[in-house]
């Protein structure tokens, strides 16, 4: 499923570069209607697949100073809400942890977590990643070479995740991946901060009706 998604992305990119394309021809459509789902994703396996793709396509050391140096520590933060980039949620904290652990297990980098004092992932009002002075100071202190930052966007039936690896020396994007998760009952509960089964009864009942 994950690989199929990226084939679709590749198709979209190929279409947009074709001379004379109309706007409709650039759209890769999904089968079926948009609807509320009872299905949730395996967050851990999805994070591993996403990180595998990101690292496989990241700019390596051979590409120059603005590449990804796998020998240096990586700073990471919770995944933030793109519509409220100064905050996160249970879902964002879990996704940030999952992506960071997947990175560590793939490349064995030393990981440095941004604390609450240092804020969440540095995202501007335009939805772009911009490393703040706090992040740069933290990178200097630990000789970090990159920052792993991510955001999520919630829709009716899916939650879209954008994850980027940024070279902190050059503030250059060295790798990125985008994927989506079904907006199922577990995801909705995490987004709303619902922890206990009894509190989730309303969410589950609504999903069963649909």
C-alpha positions in Angstrom: 0.0 0.0 0.0 2.8 2.4 0.9 4.8 1.7 -2.2 1.7 2.0 -4.3 1.1 5.5 -2.9 4.6 6.6 -3.9 4.1 5.2 -7.4 1.0 7.5 -7.6 3.1 10.4 -6.4 5.7 9.7 -9.1 2.9 9.6 -11.7 1.6 12.9 -10.5 5.0 14.5 -10.9 5.5 13.0 -14.3 2.2 14.4 -15.5 2.9 17.9 -14.2 6.1 18.1 -16.3 4.4 17.2 -19.5 4.0 20.1 -21.9 0.4 21.1 -22.7 -1.3 19.2 -19.9 -4.6 20.4 -18.6 -5.3 20.8 -14.9 -7.6 17.8 -14.9 -5.0 15.5 -16.5 -2.7 16.3 -13.6 -5.0 14.8 -11.0 -4.4 11.2 -10.0 -7.8 10.0 -8.7 -8.5 7.4 -6.0 -11.3 4.9 -6.4 -14.4 5.2 -4.3 -16.1 8.0 -2.4 -14.6 9.9 0.5 -16.2 8.5 3.7 -15.6 8.0 7.4 -13.7 4.9 8.0 -13.5 2.3 10.8 -10.0 1.3 9.8 -6.8 2.5 11.5 -3.2 2.3 10.4 -0.3 0.5 12.1 1.6 3.7 13.1 4.9 1.9 13.9 5.1 -0.1 10.6 4.1 3.0 8.6 6.8 5.1 10.3 9.4 2.5 9.4 8.3 2.4 5.8 8.3 6.2 5.6 11.7 6.5 7.1 13.1 3.8 4.8 11.9 5.8 1.8 13.2 9.1 3.2 16.7 7.8 3.9 16.9 5.9 0.7 16.4 9.1 -1.2 18.2 11.6 1.1 21.2 13.5 -0.2 24.3 11.6 1.0 27.7 13.0 2.1 29.0 12.6 -1.4 26.6 15.4 -2.5 28.4 18.2 -0.6 28.1 20.3 2.6 24.3 20.5 2.4 23.9 16.8 2.5 22.8 14.4 5.3 25.7 13.3 7.5 24.6 10.0 9.0 27.6 10.0 11.4 26.3 13.0 13.4 23.4 13.3 15.9 19.9 14.2 14.7 17.5 16.6 16.6 13.9 15.7 16.5 10.6 17.0 17.7 6.9 16.0 18.0 4.8 16.1 14.8 2.9 19.3 14.8 -0.5 20.3 13.5 0.1 22.3 10.3 -3.0 24.4 11.0 -1.7 25.3 14.5 2.0 24.9 14.1 2.7 25.9 17.7 1.0 22.9 19.2 0.7 19.2 18.9 -1.5 16.3 20.2 -1.3 12.8 21.5 -1.2 11.8 17.8 1.6 14.2 17.1 3.7 13.0 20.0 3.2 9.4 19.1 4.0 10.0 15.4 7.1 12.0 16.3 8.4 9.3 18.5 7.7 6.6 15.9 9.5 8.5 13.2 12.5 9.2 15.4 12.8 5.6 16.6 12.5 4.4 13.0 15.4 6.7 12.0 17.5 5.5 14.9 17.0 1.9 14.0 17.7 2.5 10.4 20.9 4.5 10.8 21.9 4.3 14.5 22.1 8.0 14.8 22.3 9.5 18.2 18.9 11.3 18.7 18.4 14.6 20.6 14.8 15.5 21.5 13.7 19.1 21.5 12.3 19.9 25.0 9.2 21.9 25.8 11.5 24.8 26.6 12.8 24.7 23.1 9.4 24.5 21.5 7.9 22.2 18.9 9.1 21.7 15.3 10.0 25.1 13.9 7.4 25.8 11.3 6.5 29.3 9.9 3.0 30.6 9.3 3.4 29.7 5.6 3.8 26.0 6.6 7.5 25.9 5.8 10.2 24.5 8.0 12.6 27.2 9.3 15.3 26.3 11.9 15.1 28.7 14.9 18.0 30.0 16.9 17.2 27.6 19.7 17.5 24.7 17.3 20.7 26.0 15.9 22.2 26.4 19.5 21.1 22.9 20.4 22.7 21.6 17.2 26.0 23.3 18.0 26.0 22.0 21.6 25.6 18.4 20.5 27.3 18.7 17.1 24.0 17.7 15.4 24.0 17.5 11.6 20.3 17.4 10.9 16.9 18.0 12.3 13.9 15.6 11.8 10.8 17.7 11.6 7.2 16.7 10.7 3.7 18.0 10.6 0.2 16.6 10.0 -2.9 17.8 8.3 -6.4 16.4 9.2 -9.0 15.7 6.5 -12.4 14.0 6.6 -11.1 10.5 5.9 -7.3 10.8 6.1 -4.5 12.4 8.1 -1.6 13.5 5.9 1.9 13.5 7.3 4.8 15.5 6.0 8.3 14.6 7.3 11.6 16.3 6.4 15.2 16.0 7.3 17.0 19.3 7.3 20.8 20.0 7.3 21.2 22.3 10.3 24.5 23.8 9.0 23.0 25.0 5.7 19.3 25.0 6.6 18.9 22.8 3.5 16.3 20.2 2.9 18.1 16.9 2.4 15.2 14.4 2.4 11.5 14.3 2.7 8.5 12.0 2.6 4.7 12.4 2.6 2.2 9.8 3.4 -1.4 9.4 4.6 -3.1 7.4 7.3 -6.8 6.5 7.5 -8.7 8.8 9.8 -10.0 5.9 11.9 -11.4 5.9 15.4 -8.0 5.4 17.1 -6.5 8.3 15.2 -9.5 10.5 16.0 -9.2 9.6 19.7 -5.5 10.5 19.7 -6.1 13.8 17.9 -8.8 14.7 20.5 -6.9 13.5 23.5 -9.3 10.7 24.3 -7.3 8.1 26.3 -9.7 5.7 28.0 -12.1 3.3 26.3 -15.1 4.5 28.2 -14.5 8.1 27.0 -14.2 6.8 23.4 -17.7 5.3 23.3 -19.1 8.2 21.3 -16.4 8.0 18.6 -16.8 4.2 18.3 -20.6 4.3 18.1 -20.4 6.9 15.3 -18.0 4.7 13.3 -20.1 1.6 13.7 -23.2 3.4 12.3 -21.2 4.4 9.2 
